[in-house]
Amino acid sequence: MIELTPLPMTEAQQFWADKVQLGPGEFAKLSAEAKVRAFAVSGIAKGEELNTVFTAMQRAIDQGTTLEQFKEECAGIFERRGWTGKRAWRIDNVFRTNIQTAYNVGQYKQLSEAGDALPIWKYSAINDRRTRPTHRAMDGRAWPANHPIWDTWFPPNGFRCRCSVVGLTEAQARREGIEVEETDPTNTLVEPTDPDTGARMPARQLLPDPGFAHNPGKVYWQGMGEAIADRLEQWQPPVRVQALRDLIEGPVFAHWLAQPEGNFPVGLIDEAAMARTGATVRTVRLPVETAGELADLGAERLGEVLGELAASTDGTLTTLVNGRAVRLRIEVRDGRPLVVVD
């Protein structure tokens, strides 16, 4: 049974509430990074049944409900698909993978906000018979919090992965006798040990499981704006519009606005505007420098203003910021439409 004691955490709740529900076909077309922000279950079409499963997962994150309670809430849905007996592992996979992802997304934000107070991060695996050899090979190893390895190895690193990351002070690392590494061992050969016998296992490449070689917390909290912007062009119009609306109206935009980094997608222009401006993509991005001038509007009002700007016929809009008239316009740079202040 999964231990949900660390939940609920506000960050995990925000992460789950901001997900976009998609059908299996739509979900399969997304990149691994974009899938972080979406929710789909193989074999369940988008609609009432998928929403029932999504809502049950939300309750598990909010209230700490168990796997058995989750099964009971969605019993009819799972039984109709024959996910019983030996096939019940699929339910465990849906529950555990999503719970652990939400937890680790929240954990990443908390560790990041700790900053210099926890400058060392340690990989922690469960180390029982179910632990994958490559995950076991990472257990107890530590790197600086800002090391690039965490872009690849911040958990979960596979379906039903139970690994986590622990923040340490320098004093704690010394007391535990931990050597803080600087070299990234990803894709090198390792010889894991058998948890029962301690014997060496056959050598293998040190890699996360396929589709999990990314940091879901970083994707969501820091890079989701750019990650989604890059993928919006590939989605069908209804999905594209809904995803952008949910992104702006959800907590991610407010979080980004408080600590802006890179660009953030804030609107979509039509084909006529693309032809008029020479834009090669539809997605309008808000750069950091413009965000700083407009931050006093607040996320909700700014989202409304930027939506009006993207929909304007001439790509310009004047709004009031602290009683001062500010003229905004869409300017195309390198084929990308950006929001700038005149």
Secondary structure by P-SEA (a helix, b strand, c coil): cccccccccaaaaaaaaabbbbcaaaaaaccccccccccccccccccaaaaaaaaaaaaaaaccccaaaaaaaaaaaaaaaccccccaaaaaaaaaaaaaaaaaaaaaaaaaaacccccbbbbbccccccccaaaaaacccccccccccccccccccccccccbbbbbcaaaaaaacccccccccccbbbbbbccccccccccccccccccccccccccccccaaaaaaaccccccaaaaaaaaaaaaacaaaaaaaaccccbbbcccccaaaaaaccccccbbbbcaaaaaacccccaaaaaaaaaaaaaccccbbbbbcccbbbbbbbbbcccbbbbbcc
